[in-house]
């Protein structure tokens, strides 16, 4: 059973568009991370959220942690080709879990 | 060298071969991890080491054998693998165990078992 469900699995958009990807679970997490992984590389940490309802911004990326600390979203404004990659969420309960990721392609 | 490095980057091996994957972290971290990443599946945590002691083994087949000789180096010894073991093997480190999941990953070893 995949405890962290990420959606959509694939997303292809044009440069300049906005998008939101989701990370959902039935488990409560003490913290949740978002990573981006580019081809041929390992995941790179983007952000950590800890408090329910927390919103963090990283340039054009906005991360939100659900009030119940079971889900999270990542919103990208005015996507650029450099945003292309696999976006992974990871949550910590008594163990650590990764989602399968959303593969984003931004076309110029 | 900075960060987390892994060698080799690519490995093709037969089912009867024995090979080893190497990971080295230059960050002064105390915890290191091995993950398996298969297509369309979540990262699977395989092994966890904290201060050179194995603290977790998530029901990984015995054909995978980890070794942590010191806090900077982590090995994954492979023998009699199966084709379904083909995957990207990622090493990661963190300052201390879990550390809020703020892990630093290496680039991975792409393993193909023929």
gemmi code that builds the backbone of each chain (N, CA, C; Angstrom):
import gemmi

chains = {
    "A": [
        ("UNK", (0.854, -1.196, 0.000), (0.000, 0.000, 0.000), (0.886, 1.240, 0.000)),
        ("UNK", (0.588, 2.136, -0.949), (1.341, 3.377, -1.019), (0.701, 4.345, -0.055)),
        ("UNK", (1.405, 4.759, 0.981), (0.818, 5.602, 2.003), (0.767, 7.058, 1.600)),
        ("UNK", (1.593, 7.475, 0.657), (1.585, 8.839, 0.150), (1.210, 8.796, -1.323)),
        ("UNK", (0.047, 9.329, -1.627), (-0.449, 9.351, -2.997), (-0.164, 10.713, -3.609)),
        ("UNK", (0.548, 10.707, -4.729), (0.826, 11.965, -5.403), (0.031, 12.031, -6.699)),
        ("UNK", (-0.515, 13.219, -6.974), (-1.280, 13.401, -8.207), (-1.037, 14.793, -8.765)),
        ("UNK", (-1.100, 14.935, -10.098), (-1.179, 13.811, -11.034), (0.155, 13.066, -11.114)),
        ("UNK", (0.140, 11.929, -11.762), (1.381, 11.177, -11.914), (2.275, 11.844, -12.957)),
        ("UNK", (1.658, 12.360, -14.023), (2.382, 13.064, -15.086), (1.663, 14.380, -15.362)),
        ("UNK", (2.437, 15.397, -15.712), (1.865, 16.695, -16.051), (2.770, 17.369, -17.073)),
        ("UNK", (2.169, 17.752, -18.204), (2.924, 18.428, -19.257), (2.231, 19.738, -19.565)),
        ("UNK", (2.942, 20.864, -19.414), (2.334, 22.169, -19.610), (3.259, 23.056, -20.425)),
        ("UNK", (2.709, 24.191, -20.841), (3.502, 25.175, -21.569), (4.131, 26.160, -20.590)),
        ("UNK", (5.265, 26.686, -20.988), (5.933, 27.724, -20.210), (4.953, 28.861, -19.924)),
        ("UNK", (4.982, 29.341, -18.688), (4.124, 30.456, -18.317), (2.837, 30.043, -17.619)),
        ("UNK", (2.468, 28.778, -17.731), (1.241, 28.308, -17.075), (1.477, 28.090, -15.585)),
        ("UNK", (0.377, 28.062, -14.845), (0.414, 27.736, -13.415), (-0.003, 26.287, -13.222)),
        ("UNK", (0.449, 25.673, -12.135), (0.070, 24.292, -11.872), (0.093, 24.021, -10.380)),
        ("UNK", (-0.658, 22.998, -10.003), (-0.648, 22.530, -8.620), (-0.539, 21.009, -8.613)),
        ("UNK", (0.317, 20.490, -7.782), (0.424, 19.040, -7.588), (0.150, 18.729, -6.128)),
        ("UNK", (-0.313, 17.507, -5.889), (-0.835, 17.157, -4.582), (-0.157, 15.932, -4.003)),
        ("UNK", (-0.150, 15.909, -2.682), (0.416, 14.791, -1.932), (-0.577, 14.489, -0.815)),
        ("UNK", (-1.196, 13.316, -0.862), (-2.272, 12.986, 0.080), (-2.004, 11.685, 0.814)),
        ("UNK", (-2.475, 11.632, 2.039), (-2.266, 10.435, 2.846), (-3.371, 10.312, 3.885)),
        ("UNK", (-3.564, 9.121, 4.388), (-4.474, 8.915, 5.513), (-3.717, 8.988, 6.833)),
        ("UNK", (-2.402, 9.107, 6.751), (-1.577, 9.171, 7.957), (-1.277, 10.622, 8.324)),
        ("UNK", (-1.077, 10.861, 9.596), (-0.653, 12.174, 10.074), (0.865, 12.177, 10.141)),
        ("UNK", (1.460, 13.226, 9.634), (2.919, 13.320, 9.600), (3.411, 14.426, 10.526)),
        ("UNK", (4.528, 14.174, 11.180), (5.124, 15.200, 12.022), (5.827, 16.255, 11.169)),
        ("UNK", (6.256, 15.872, 9.994), (6.824, 16.835, 9.045), (6.686, 16.256, 7.648)),
        ("UNK", (6.777, 17.118, 6.678), (6.656, 16.681, 5.289), (7.635, 17.491, 4.455)),
        ("UNK", (8.273, 16.802, 3.524), (9.251, 17.449, 2.666), (8.837, 17.320, 1.202)),
        ("UNK", (9.258, 18.286, 0.415), (9.160, 18.211, -1.039), (10.577, 18.217, -1.603)),
        ("UNK", (10.790, 17.309, -2.564), (12.065, 17.211, -3.260), (11.818, 17.341, -4.759)),
        ("UNK", (12.836, 17.807, -5.493), (12.807, 17.751, -6.951), (13.987, 16.907, -7.420)),
        ("UNK", (13.689, 16.020, -8.353), (14.731, 15.136, -8.886), (14.806, 15.323, -10.392)),
        ("UNK", (15.992, 15.642, -10.873), (16.205, 15.793, -12.307), (16.831, 14.511, -12.849)),
        ("UNK", (16.678, 14.280, -14.145), (17.208, 13.031, -14.734), (18.677, 12.849, -14.438)),
        ("UNK", (19.039, 11.646, -14.008), (20.440, 11.337, -13.743), (20.964, 11.876, -12.430)),
        ("UNK", (20.072, 12.413, -11.606), (20.503, 12.976, -10.324), (19.651, 12.435, -9.192)),
        ("UNK", (20.126, 12.653, -7.965), (19.309, 12.298, -6.815), (18.358, 13.432, -6.465)),
        ("UNK", (17.363, 13.149, -5.623), (16.423, 14.194, -5.198), (17.134, 15.310, -4.435)),
        ("UNK", (16.647, 16.529, -4.626), (17.177, 17.695, -3.927), (16.054, 18.296, -3.097)),
        ("UNK", (16.314, 18.511, -1.818), (15.290, 19.039, -0.921), (14.908, 20.464, -1.311)),
        ("UNK", (13.586, 20.701, -1.406), (13.078, 22.040, -1.691), (12.602, 22.727, -0.408)),
        ("UNK", (11.814, 22.002, 0.394), (11.221, 22.639, 1.569), (10.811, 21.583, 2.581)),
        ("UNK", (10.748, 21.996, 3.843), (10.190, 21.186, 4.925), (9.053, 21.965, 5.560)),
        ("UNK", (7.903, 21.313, 5.738), (6.786, 21.940, 6.452), (6.483, 21.101, 7.687)),
        ("UNK", (6.160, 21.788, 8.762), (6.017, 21.121, 10.053), (4.659, 21.387, 10.695)),
        ("UNK", (4.163, 22.610, 10.568), (2.944, 23.020, 11.272), (1.731, 22.891, 10.354)),
        ("UNK", (0.631, 22.338, 10.889), (-0.601, 22.249, 10.104), (-1.031, 23.624, 9.615)),
        ("UNK", (-1.374, 23.721, 8.328), (-1.778, 24.992, 7.746), (-0.628, 25.869, 7.283)),
        ("UNK", (0.575, 25.412, 7.523), (1.753, 26.212, 7.171), (1.858, 26.417, 5.669)),
        ("UNK", (2.249, 27.631, 5.275), (2.502, 27.959, 3.874), (3.924, 28.489, 3.770)),
        ("UNK", (4.677, 27.924, 2.832), (6.032, 28.421, 2.587), (6.180, 28.747, 1.110)),
        ("UNK", (6.909, 29.823, 0.849), (7.144, 30.230, -0.534), (8.626, 30.198, -0.839)),
        ("UNK", (8.923, 29.689, -2.025), (10.286, 29.624, -2.520), (10.239, 30.152, -3.949)),
        ("UNK", (10.462, 31.464, -4.087), (10.366, 32.137, -5.394), (8.982, 31.872, -5.992)),
        ("UNK", (8.874, 31.146, -7.083), (7.581, 30.928, -7.737), (6.867, 29.681, -7.201)),
        ("UNK", (7.453, 29.025, -6.216), (6.863, 27.809, -5.661), (6.213, 28.117, -4.321)),
        ("UNK", (4.970, 27.659, -4.135), (4.257, 27.824, -2.885), (3.870, 26.446, -2.362)),
        ("UNK", (4.262, 26.163, -1.147), (4.004, 24.868, -0.514), (3.016, 25.081, 0.629)),
        ("UNK", (2.046, 24.189, 0.728), (1.090, 24.270, 1.824), (0.963, 22.910, 2.493)),
        ("UNK", (0.951, 22.920, 3.804), (0.736, 21.713, 4.598), (-0.699, 21.747, 5.091)),
        ("UNK", (-1.439, 20.663, 4.931), (-2.827, 20.640, 5.340), (-2.996, 20.848, 6.836)),
        ("UNK", (-4.165, 21.357, 7.216), (-4.425, 21.635, 8.635), (-4.253, 20.396, 9.495)),
        ("UNK", (-4.657, 19.249, 8.965), (-4.571, 17.991, 9.718), (-3.227, 17.299, 9.554)),
        ("UNK", (-2.340, 17.920, 8.817), (-0.988, 17.371, 8.579), (-1.034, 15.999, 7.910)),
        ("UNK", (-2.029, 15.826, 7.012), (-2.126, 14.579, 6.249), (-1.859, 14.795, 4.773)),
        ("UNK", (-1.841, 16.048, 4.336), (-1.708, 16.287, 2.916), (-0.954, 17.588, 2.674)),
        ("UNK", (-0.505, 17.756, 1.443), (0.259, 18.946, 1.085), (0.073, 19.225, -0.391)),
        ("UNK", (0.294, 20.473, -0.757), (0.237, 20.845, -2.161), (1.434, 21.717, -2.510)),
        ("UNK", (1.786, 21.660, -3.776), (2.860, 22.484, -4.335), (2.281, 23.222, -5.533)),
        ("UNK", (2.313, 24.538, -5.474), (1.805, 25.367, -6.577), (2.984, 26.090, -7.213)),
        ("UNK", (3.058, 26.006, -8.528), (4.106, 26.711, -9.268), (3.441, 27.770, -10.146)),
        ("UNK", (3.904, 28.976, -10.016), (3.392, 30.097, -10.811), (4.321, 30.350, -11.995)),
        ("UNK", (3.726, 30.567, -13.145), (4.511, 30.901, -14.350), (5.655, 29.924, -14.552)),
        ("UNK", (5.290, 28.669, -14.766), (6.290, 27.602, -14.869), (7.296, 27.877, -15.976)),
        ("UNK", (8.509, 27.443, -15.736), (9.604, 27.595, -16.688), (10.186, 26.222, -17.026)),
        ("UNK", (10.837, 26.098, -18.184), (11.428, 24.793, -18.539), (12.365, 24.251, -17.467)),
        ("UNK", (13.012, 25.130, -16.734), (13.900, 24.693, -15.652), (13.182, 24.040, -14.493)),
        ("UNK", (11.854, 24.150, -14.451), (11.069, 23.493, -13.398), (10.823, 22.016, -13.719)),
        ("UNK", (11.155, 21.607, -14.922), (10.962, 20.218, -15.329), (11.694, 19.270, -14.388)),
        ("UNK", (10.997, 18.212, -13.970), (11.617, 17.225, -13.090), (10.567, 16.382, -12.407)),
        ("UNK", (11.034, 15.499, -11.542), (10.160, 14.645, -10.746), (10.042, 15.270, -9.367)),
        ("UNK", (8.816, 15.579, -8.956), (8.573, 16.198, -7.662), (8.093, 15.121, -6.692)),
        ("UNK", (8.833, 14.955, -5.620), (8.555, 13.916, -4.634), (8.164, 14.543, -3.310)),
        ("UNK", (7.145, 13.969, -2.670), (6.874, 14.364, -1.301), (7.281, 13.216, -0.383)),
        ("UNK", (7.651, 13.549, 0.819), (8.082, 12.553, 1.798), (7.568, 12.970, 3.161)),
        ("UNK", (6.992, 12.025, 3.885), (6.425, 12.329, 5.189), (7.018, 11.466, 6.281)),
        ("UNK", (7.113, 12.036, 7.457), (7.669, 11.326, 8.615), (6.550, 11.060, 9.609)),
        ("UNK", (6.256, 9.761, 9.884), (5.397, 9.421, 11.007), (6.302, 8.652, 11.976)),
        ("UNK", (6.080, 7.411, 12.213), (7.049, 6.641, 12.994), (8.156, 6.110, 12.103)),
        ("UNK", (7.979, 6.284, 10.846), (8.940, 5.888, 9.831), (8.950, 7.005, 8.808)),
        ("UNK", (9.579, 6.753, 7.677), (9.552, 7.771, 6.638), (9.004, 7.166, 5.357)),
        ("UNK", (8.211, 7.941, 4.644), (7.540, 7.469, 3.437), (7.752, 8.465, 2.308)),
        ("UNK", (7.932, 7.931, 1.129), (7.994, 8.761, -0.063), (6.798, 8.440, -0.952)),
        ("UNK", (6.310, 9.451, -1.656), (5.354, 9.203, -2.715), (6.079, 8.782, -3.983)),
        ("UNK", (5.316, 8.362, -4.984), (5.904, 7.933, -6.253), (6.281, 9.113, -7.141)),
        ("UNK", (5.760, 10.297, -6.811), (6.191, 11.486, -7.525), (5.246, 11.946, -8.619)),
        ("UNK", (5.364, 13.215, -8.956), (4.709, 13.797, -10.129), (5.796, 14.199, -11.101)),
        ("UNK", (5.713, 13.664, -12.304), (6.715, 14.003, -13.323), (6.205, 15.181, -14.129)),
        ("UNK", (6.851, 16.330, -13.963), (6.439, 17.581, -14.614), (7.347, 17.884, -15.797)),
        ("UNK", (6.720, 18.208, -16.923), (7.447, 18.678, -18.104), (6.907, 20.045, -18.476)),
        ("UNK", (7.786, 21.027, -18.554), (7.400, 22.373, -18.963), (8.024, 22.646, -20.326)),
        ("UNK", (7.166, 22.821, -21.309), (7.621, 23.005, -22.687), (7.829, 24.482, -22.986)),
        ("UNK", (8.931, 24.817, -23.656), (9.184, 26.233, -23.981), (8.210, 26.748, -25.046)),
    ],
    "B": [
        ("UNK", (35.814, 17.355, -3.417), (34.470, 16.824, -3.594), (33.563, 17.353, -2.489)),
        ("UNK", (32.375, 17.697, -2.840), (31.407, 18.148, -1.857), (30.159, 17.295, -1.969)),
        ("UNK", (29.339, 17.302, -0.905), (28.061, 16.614, -0.979), (28.214, 15.112, -0.862)),
        ("UNK", (27.352, 14.417, -1.557), (27.303, 12.960, -1.508), (27.656, 12.415, -2.894)),
        ("UNK", (28.643, 11.558, -2.943), (29.054, 10.973, -4.219), (28.801, 9.482, -4.214)),
        ("UNK", (28.502, 8.949, -5.395), (28.251, 7.519, -5.537), (29.013, 6.987, -6.736)),
        ("UNK", (29.566, 5.799, -6.584), (30.234, 5.122, -7.697), (29.900, 3.640, -7.665)),
        ("UNK", (29.803, 2.991, -8.840), (29.801, 3.648, -10.145), (28.467, 4.337, -10.407)),
        ("UNK", (28.383, 5.130, -11.448), (27.112, 5.758, -11.806), (26.209, 4.787, -12.563)),
        ("UNK", (26.823, 3.869, -13.294), (26.073, 2.863, -14.040), (26.750, 1.513, -13.838)),
        ("UNK", (25.924, 0.471, -13.725), (26.467, -0.874, -13.526), (25.543, -1.883, -14.182)),
        ("UNK", (26.149, -2.727, -15.017), (25.420, -3.842, -15.616), (26.069, -5.115, -15.094)),
        ("UNK", (25.269, -6.000, -14.528), (25.827, -7.224, -13.977), (24.917, -8.415, -14.244)),
        ("UNK", (25.536, -9.576, -14.369), (24.781, -10.796, -14.522), (24.309, -11.301, -13.179)),
        ("UNK", (23.397, -12.238, -13.207), (22.784, -12.723, -11.972), (23.761, -13.474, -11.091)),
        ("UNK", (24.874, -13.936, -11.648), (25.834, -14.682, -10.833), (27.000, -13.820, -10.356)),
        ("UNK", (27.021, -12.553, -10.765), (28.132, -11.676, -10.394), (28.044, -11.215, -8.954)),
        ("UNK", (29.196, -10.735, -8.455), (29.248, -10.014, -7.181), (29.832, -8.639, -7.460)),
        ("UNK", (29.145, -7.617, -7.002), (29.616, -6.250, -7.182), (29.298, -5.453, -5.922)),
        ("UNK", (29.898, -4.264, -5.834), (29.634, -3.386, -4.699), (29.384, -1.970, -5.176)),
        ("UNK", (28.427, -1.309, -4.536), (28.167, 0.106, -4.754), (28.807, 0.869, -3.606)),
        ("UNK", (29.354, 2.050, -3.945), (30.035, 2.846, -2.937), (29.371, 4.211, -2.817)),
        ("UNK", (29.276, 4.680, -1.590), (28.749, 6.015, -1.313), (29.703, 6.708, -0.361)),
        ("UNK", (29.952, 7.983, -0.611), (30.803, 8.765, 0.280), (30.163, 10.126, 0.498)),
        ("UNK", (30.083, 10.547, 1.765), (29.538, 11.873, 2.040), (30.624, 12.740, 2.683)),
        ("UNK", (30.649, 13.981, 2.198), (31.691, 14.936, 2.605), (31.075, 16.051, 3.445)),
        ("UNK", (29.978, 15.733, 4.149), (29.204, 16.748, 4.857), (29.342, 16.649, 6.376)),
        ("UNK", (30.086, 15.661, 6.851), (30.216, 15.495, 8.290), (28.957, 14.979, 8.959)),
        ("UNK", (28.108, 14.313, 8.184), (26.844, 13.790, 8.718), (27.053, 12.493, 9.483)),
        ("UNK", (26.097, 12.203, 10.369), (26.199, 11.006, 11.204), (25.307, 9.859, 10.743)),
        ("UNK", (24.364, 10.126, 9.856), (23.433, 9.091, 9.411), (23.512, 8.937, 7.897)),
        ("UNK", (23.424, 7.703, 7.439), (23.452, 7.406, 6.001), (22.390, 6.364, 5.676)),
        ("UNK", (21.897, 6.430, 4.435), (20.747, 5.626, 4.025), (20.971, 5.051, 2.629)),
        ("UNK", (20.436, 3.866, 2.386), (20.323, 3.309, 1.042), (18.855, 3.229, 0.660)),
        ("UNK", (18.534, 3.703, -0.554), (17.195, 3.631, -1.113), (17.244, 2.926, -2.463)),
        ("UNK", (16.116, 2.308, -2.817), (15.921, 1.759, -4.160), (14.813, 2.547, -4.830)),
        ("UNK", (15.080, 3.010, -6.057), (14.063, 3.751, -6.802), (13.775, 3.014, -8.102)),
        ("UNK", (12.567, 2.461, -8.192), (12.114, 1.786, -9.402), (11.104, 2.679, -10.108)),
        ("UNK", (10.949, 2.454, -11.398), (10.046, 3.283, -12.194), (8.626, 3.206, -11.627)),
        ("UNK", (8.006, 4.366, -11.485), (6.610, 4.511, -11.092), (6.318, 4.004, -9.683)),
        ("UNK", (7.341, 3.777, -8.887), (7.146, 3.323, -7.512), (7.806, 4.310, -6.557)),
        ("UNK", (7.297, 4.389, -5.328), (7.947, 5.277, -4.352), (9.352, 4.800, -4.016)),
        ("UNK", (10.164, 5.740, -3.575), (11.474, 5.342, -3.060), (11.283, 4.336, -1.933)),
        ("UNK", (12.054, 3.270, -1.985), (11.996, 2.240, -0.949), (13.244, 2.345, -0.075)),
        ("UNK", (13.024, 2.612, 1.201), (14.139, 2.651, 2.134), (14.644, 1.236, 2.366)),
        ("UNK", (15.941, 1.044, 2.199), (16.525, -0.296, 2.358), (17.246, -0.427, 3.687)),
        ("UNK", (18.194, 0.449, 3.922), (19.029, 0.356, 5.126), (19.280, 1.741, 5.685)),
        ("UNK", (19.446, 1.779, 7.013), (19.742, 3.025, 7.704), (20.905, 2.783, 8.658)),
        ("UNK", (21.869, 3.669, 8.623), (22.996, 3.619, 9.555), (23.077, 4.935, 10.308)),
        ("UNK", (23.302, 4.832, 11.612), (23.544, 6.004, 12.438), (24.826, 5.758, 13.228)),
        ("UNK", (25.783, 6.630, 13.064), (27.080, 6.488, 13.738), (27.651, 5.090, 13.510)),
        ("UNK", (27.555, 4.663, 12.259), (28.122, 3.406, 11.775), (27.395, 2.163, 12.269)),
        ("UNK", (26.285, 2.337, 12.997), (25.508, 1.188, 13.447), (24.243, 1.086, 12.593)),
        ("UNK", (23.925, -0.156, 12.127), (22.699, -0.322, 11.365), (21.515, -0.212, 12.303)),
        ("UNK", (20.575, 0.654, 11.983), (19.422, 0.855, 12.861), (18.130, 0.398, 12.224)),
        ("UNK", (18.156, 0.109, 10.934), (16.932, -0.325, 10.284), (17.264, -1.170, 9.074)),
        ("UNK", (16.490, -2.230, 8.899), (16.631, -3.098, 7.734), (15.224, -3.472, 7.316)),
        ("UNK", (14.732, -2.845, 6.269), (13.331, -3.007, 5.902), (13.089, -4.258, 5.068)),
        ("UNK", (13.275, -5.416, 5.669), (12.954, -6.685, 5.004), (13.588, -6.775, 3.626)),
        ("UNK", (14.834, -6.412, 3.546), (15.555, -6.456, 2.279), (16.148, -7.855, 2.104)),
        ("UNK", (16.048, -8.422, 0.881), (16.628, -9.759, 0.659), (18.107, -9.801, 0.993)),
        ("UNK", (18.553, -10.965, 1.424), (19.946, -11.112, 1.864), (20.948, -10.978, 0.724)),
        ("UNK", (20.491, -10.973, -0.515), (21.416, -10.753, -1.630), (21.931, -9.310, -1.654)),
        ("UNK", (21.346, -8.441, -0.826), (21.856, -7.090, -0.617), (22.488, -7.046, 0.771)),
        ("UNK", (23.754, -6.642, 0.844), (24.456, -6.636, 2.122), (25.147, -5.291, 2.309)),
        ("UNK", (24.714, -4.490, 3.292), (25.332, -3.185, 3.483), (26.554, -3.264, 4.377)),
        ("UNK", (27.394, -2.244, 4.255), (28.573, -2.130, 5.116), (28.858, -0.662, 5.339)),
        ("UNK", (29.118, -0.286, 6.584), (29.422, 1.108, 6.913), (30.696, 1.124, 7.756)),
        ("UNK", (31.857, 1.204, 7.116), (33.117, 1.142, 7.850), (33.399, 2.381, 8.692)),
        ("UNK", (32.853, 3.510, 8.292), (32.995, 4.754, 9.064), (31.845, 5.670, 8.685)),
        ("UNK", (31.741, 6.793, 9.343), (30.557, 7.641, 9.153), (30.524, 8.326, 7.796)),
        ("UNK", (31.613, 8.263, 7.047), (31.647, 8.924, 5.742), (31.400, 7.979, 4.577)),
        ("UNK", (31.484, 6.689, 4.819), (31.411, 5.729, 3.723), (30.328, 4.692, 3.969)),
        ("UNK", (29.659, 4.331, 2.892), (28.607, 3.314, 2.943), (28.710, 2.480, 1.676)),
        ("UNK", (28.656, 1.168, 1.851), (28.722, 0.264, 0.717), (27.450, -0.573, 0.656)),
        ("UNK", (27.136, -1.020, -0.553), (26.063, -2.004, -0.741), (26.632, -3.124, -1.593)),
        ("UNK", (26.827, -4.271, -0.962), (27.384, -5.431, -1.653), (26.245, -6.235, -2.272)),
        ("UNK", (26.443, -6.601, -3.528), (25.406, -7.264, -4.310), (25.880, -8.646, -4.760)),
        ("UNK", (25.020, -9.647, -4.621), (25.387, -10.975, -5.142), (24.134, -11.756, -5.489)),
        ("UNK", (24.231, -12.517, -6.566), (23.130, -13.335, -7.096), (21.839, -12.543, -7.185)),
        ("UNK", (21.917, -11.379, -7.841), (20.723, -10.541, -7.977), (19.775, -11.096, -9.027)),
        ("UNK", (18.557, -10.583, -9.012), (17.509, -10.954, -9.941), (17.224, -9.775, -10.884)),
        ("UNK", (16.678, -10.038, -12.060), (16.370, -8.926, -12.977), (15.474, -7.857, -12.341)),
        ("UNK", (14.585, -8.249, -11.428), (13.703, -7.250, -10.813), (14.442, -6.334, -9.835)),
        ("UNK", (15.715, -6.624, -9.590), (16.525, -5.740, -8.761), (17.083, -4.562, -9.560)),
        ("UNK", (16.880, -4.582, -10.853), (17.315, -3.451, -11.684), (16.573, -2.198, -11.243)),
        ("UNK", (17.323, -1.143, -10.946), (16.725, 0.080, -10.414), (17.826, 1.120, -10.238)),
        ("UNK", (17.427, 2.297, -9.787), (18.373, 3.332, -9.382), (18.563, 3.208, -7.874)),
        ("UNK", (19.807, 3.029, -7.438), (20.099, 2.904, -6.018), (20.691, 4.220, -5.531)),
        ("UNK", (19.988, 4.816, -4.586), (20.354, 6.135, -4.085), (20.889, 6.034, -2.673)),
        ("UNK", (21.934, 6.780, -2.424), (22.492, 6.925, -1.087), (22.136, 8.329, -0.598)),
        ("UNK", (21.890, 8.453, 0.687), (21.595, 9.761, 1.264), (22.240, 9.861, 2.634)),
        ("UNK", (22.409, 11.095, 3.088), (22.917, 11.308, 4.442), (22.144, 12.445, 5.085)),
        ("UNK", (22.170, 12.460, 6.426), (21.595, 13.573, 7.170), (22.453, 13.816, 8.403)),
        ("UNK", (22.322, 15.009, 8.964), (23.183, 15.374, 10.093), (23.091, 14.344, 11.214)),
        ("UNK", (21.860, 14.035, 11.585), (21.615, 12.966, 12.540), (20.481, 12.113, 12.010)),
        ("UNK", (20.131, 11.058, 12.729), (19.134, 10.118, 12.227), (17.832, 10.842, 11.918)),
        ("UNK", (17.362, 10.663, 10.719), (16.156, 11.248, 10.150), (16.272, 12.761, 10.024)),
        ("UNK", (16.589, 13.482, 11.101), (16.794, 14.937, 11.066), (15.668, 15.612, 10.295)),
        ("UNK", (14.426, 15.268, 10.629), (13.296, 15.890, 9.959), (13.273, 15.596, 8.476)),
        ("UNK", (13.858, 14.491, 8.078), (13.878, 14.070, 6.676), (14.698, 14.999, 5.792)),
        ("UNK", (15.510, 15.873, 6.347), (16.327, 16.736, 5.507), (17.578, 15.979, 5.109)),
        ("UNK", (17.380, 15.198, 4.073), (18.442, 14.329, 3.616), (19.082, 14.890, 2.350)),
        ("UNK", (20.333, 14.574, 2.189), (21.086, 14.972, 1.013), (21.407, 13.702, 0.238)),
        ("UNK", (20.957, 13.684, -1.014), (21.083, 12.490, -1.832), (22.282, 12.565, -2.770)),
        ("UNK", (22.849, 11.400, -3.040), (23.827, 11.280, -4.108), (23.118, 11.146, -5.448)),
        ("UNK", (23.877, 11.085, -6.551), (23.274, 11.009, -7.882), (22.739, 9.625, -8.225)),
        ("UNK", (23.100, 8.631, -7.435), (22.582, 7.292, -7.673), (23.466, 6.438, -8.551)),
        ("UNK", (23.258, 5.126, -8.427), (23.868, 4.147, -9.332), (22.735, 3.470, -10.081)),
        ("UNK", (22.768, 3.566, -11.397), (21.759, 2.899, -12.232), (22.219, 1.465, -12.448)),
        ("UNK", (21.511, 0.525, -11.845), (21.882, -0.888, -11.897), (20.972, -1.648, -12.845)),
        ("UNK", (21.579, -2.400, -13.735), (20.839, -3.285, -14.632), (21.336, -4.706, -14.414)),
        ("UNK", (20.410, -5.598, -14.092), (20.747, -7.011, -13.874), (20.249, -7.809, -15.079)),
        ("UNK", (21.191, -8.483, -15.735), (20.824, -9.205, -16.962), (20.770, -10.715, -16.718)),
    ],
}
model = gemmi.Model(1)
for chain_id, residues in chains.items():
    chain = gemmi.Chain(chain_id)
    for i, (resn, *xyz) in enumerate(residues, 1):
        res = gemmi.Residue()
        res.name, res.seqid = resn, gemmi.SeqId(i, " ")
        for name, pos in zip(("N", "CA", "C"), xyz):
            atom = gemmi.Atom()
            atom.name, atom.element = name, gemmi.Element(name[0])
            atom.pos, atom.b_iso = gemmi.Position(*pos), 0.0
            res.add_atom(atom)
        chain.add_residue(res)
    model.add_chain(chain)
structure = gemmi.Structure()
structure.add_model(model)
structure.setup_entities()
